[in-house]
Amino acid sequence: MRKRRKLQGTRRAGLIAAAILVFGYATIDAPSTTNLSWADEATESSSVDSTLVARLQTDDEHRGEKQSEYVRALSELELGLQELGLVNVLDVDPTLLVELKYASEDNFMGADVYGDLRTAFLRPSAAQKLKKAHDLLKERHPELRLLIADGFRPRRVQHRMWEIVRDTPMQPYVANPHSGSIHNYGAAVDLTLALADGTRLDMGTPIDHFGILAQPREEQRFLREGKLTEEQVANRLILREVMTAAGFIHLPIEWWHFDAFDRATVRSRYEIID
C-alpha cells in the first residue's frame, strides 16, 4: 500500500529564505440576486467592442500590479504544499480570481476550516489546464473571468465535511475521506464565472448547494419546470465548455466541480495529502 504523505509541521531552513510570494486574491461581496447572462449578448453580436477589451486588459494588468503590493510570508501549510509539488494557481495565472469557499464562514459548514490556507493550490499539470480554460474563456467572453472557490483540500477537512453529511441526503455530494476526494490529491477545482470586478454570474444555485438543483444532468428538466432559467443554464454551459475544452472532466451532480484527470489516473500518479 502506498504510504500517504503528511504535511510537515516545521519549516525547513532553505524554504524560510524563499517564504515570500505575491499574494493575489479577490474579495467578493456579490449579492445572491445577481442576474447576468452573456449568452444572449454573444448571440446578438459576434464582435466585442475594442474599447471594452482594452479596458479589461488594463484591469488585469492593474490587478497584477496590486497583487505585488500584498507580499506576505508563506504559512507552514503553504510551504508544505509547495514542498510536495503543488503550485499556487495565481503564480500560473495572476488574472484568475480566488475566493476560497472553506476559508470563510460562507459554506454549508458555517465555519472557516482552512486556517492558514488562503489561496488555491493545484498539481502543476492541473494548474496549466486551468490557465488554458481561463484563456479560452477570455478569448470567447472577454468580459468574464474564472473565480476559484476551491482547489487542493486537506483530507482533515474532508473528514469534517463527511461527519456533517454522513447518513443525510447530502452524503452523495461529499467523498468518503477513507478513499479520498480528487480535491485531496490537488487535482480538482470548484469554480464559477464572474465579471472582471468579481461580480458573480447567476448559476442557479450557490457553490456547495448539495441538492438536485445543482446537478447538470437535471438542468433540462428543471428548465422545463421553470426551476432554472435559460440564463442560468446558459451560464453553466459557458463554464462547462471552456473547462472541458481544456481537458477537465465535469461532475454530473455539481455544476461547479471539475477533475483534471479521472480517478484511476489521479491515484496512480499522485499521493493523497492529509
Secondary structure, DSSP 8 states (H G I E B T S, - for coil): ----B---SS--HHHHTT-EEE---------TT----SHHHHHH-SS--HHHHHHHHHHHHHHHHHHTT-EEE--HHHHHHHHTT-EEHHHH-TTSEE--GGGSS-STT-S---TT--S-EE-HHHHHHHHHHHHHHHHH-TTEEEEEEES---HHHHHHHHHHHTTSTTGGGS--TTT--GGGGT-EEEEEEEETTS-B---SS-TT--SGGG-GGGHHHHHHHTSS-HHHHHHHHHHHHHHHHTT-EEETTEEEEEESS-HHHHHHH---B-
